[in-house]
Amino acid sequence: MKVNVENILNDFTSFTESLRKIDEPKLISFAFDLEQFDALSLINNLNKHFDDIFFFRTPNNKLTVYGLNTALELTSNKIKNFTSLTDNYDYWKHNFISNWDDKNKSNRFILCCSAKFDNVKFAEEWIDFESLGVYVPEFLLAFRNDEVYGCYNFIINSASDQDIIKSNLVSFLEKLSAITEDLAQTTFPKTFTKSTSDSNELALWKNIAAKAFKELNDGTVNKLVLSRAYTFNLNTDIIWSILLKELFKRFPDCYLFFIQKNNSIFFGSSPEMFLKVSDNIAEVESVAGSAPRGEKLESDYELEKTLRTSEKNHQEHLFVSDFISEILIHYSDKVRIIEEKQIRKLDNIQHLITRISAELNSKENLFELIDSLFPTPAVCGVPKETAKDLIRKFESHDRGLYSGLIGLMDFDGNCELAVSIRSALVRESKVTAFAGAGLVKNSDAEEEFLEINLKLNTILSLFTDENKSK
């Protein structure tokens, strides 16, 4: 793909003529059209030029967004939750200028978002990621249907140097042009699933599960989600375009994500929507209760039937659905179930899912709604704060961004956020994959262990034994 630098710069010059009289800081977003190209093929070459990369793809590739570098950070070390962002968000919402209407852009998302599961716990391996990150990238690339476009985002005031601002755009366009003209087409090497079910790990799991069952039987919590972290070392470099294409091929109806910050990368493929708000309508998914897929149609149906009739899975699912509904009632007079206890079949696993919709009374409370819902019982437990305290106590690892949030927002109160499960952290040559299981009173520790292995293999099956070692 060749980028028409001259035409884009002419449009940019015309657009910025109106900005010369600005006397207070404004956030500017300049959109420009691009030719179509394969979004995932881009990621390896971007890796060579940017230390700050945000990639997010919604299910079935309805929307793909890249965020590169940072133009405006809405969060700081002092901000620990979304509600604390309100004043900052409102300021820039009212000081935002773009040419998007002129370009008829269908996608309005401009804010990249990520949140750790727990903003109290901290481990060195997660040092490159903030507890809460909400920011406007300097450059944004969006892919929706046949439309591909970029946005150049920057802060401008009376003292801004227009020549420097323009030269930054020129440098990016030239870099993008070179990168897209050199997109290699490669195939994914054969991989296989490596079992993680050794006796030592099972013993460790049974030990913390026993502690969890004591709390469940004592009535301290009704549900508790515990996770495992599985770490191995890489002997070869990851070709990210190949790996992410394979992940999308296997799980097309999941959220695909990749965040690179300095020396760390967090990536995964999540089946769980956390919150989607569009035109004042909020949607939340309750995803809890799982079963393997069968190798044949008959065995797959039998496993589905078991999932549908399992008292344990339905109890686990009900805790999540009830929690979500009770939260939404505080923000909406019109809460309804769109789909109840349907089966979502993925490549290697099937889940019970309930979709809940609510017409919001006001989008002014979006951040408060997010904080009320997060984290849901699907990744934490019930009651929420008690469950989170027990997770801190029982889990030796720091979840970091695993079971946190990742997604996009705009300045009109709309968002699409996913729960960042089925994911892994890559730091230098070490990969740590995460997965969890929800425990209730009648759970079986060994069955939950096998369920976690099934979820871990979403990531582990991407690597052969030739390029990983324990």
Sequence and secondary structure as in RCSB ss.txt:
>XXXX:A:sequence
MKVNVENILNDFTSFTESLRKIDEPKLISFAFDLEQFDALSLINNLNKHFDDIFFFRTPNNKLTVYGLNTALELT
SNKIKNFTSLTDNYDYWKHNFISNWDDKNKSNRFILCCSAKFDNVKFAEEWIDFESLGVYVPEFLLAFRNDEVYG
CYNFIINSASDQDIIKSNLVSFLEKLSAITEDLAQTTFPKTFTKSTSDSNELALWKNIAAKAFKELNDGTVNKLV
LSRAYTFNLNTDIIWSILLKELFKRFPDCYLFFIQKNNSIFFGSSPEMFLKVSDNIAEVESVAGSAPRGEKLESD
YELEKTLRTSEKNHQEHLFVSDFISEILIHYSDKVRIIEEKQIRKLDNIQHLITRISAELNSKENLFELIDSLFP
TPAVCGVPKETAKDLIRKFESHDRGLYSGLIGLMDFDGNCELAVSIRSALVRESKVTAFAGAGLVKNSDAEEEFL
EINLKLNTILSLFTDENKSK
>XXXX:A:secstr
    HHHHHHHHHHHHGGGTT  S EEEEEEEE     TGGGHHHHHHH SEEEEEE GGGS EEEEES SEE  
 TT  SGGGGHHHHHHHHTTEEESHHHHT S    EEEEE S SS   GGGTTS SEEEEE SEEEEEETTEEEE
EEEEEE TT  HHHHHHHHHHHHHHHHHHHTT                HHHHHHHHHHHHHHHHHHHHTS SEEE
EEEEEEEEESS   HHHHHHHHHHH TTSEEEEEEETTEEEEEEE  EEEEEETTEEEEEEEEEEEE  SSHHHH
HHHHHHHHH HHHHHHHHHHHHHHHHHHTTTEEEEEEEEEEEEEE SSEEEEEEEEEEEES GGGHHHHHHHHSS
 TTTSEESHHHHHHHHHHH SS  TTTTSEEEEE TTS EEEEE  SEEEEETTEEEEEEEEEE TT  HHHHHH
HHHHHHHHHHTTS GGGEE 
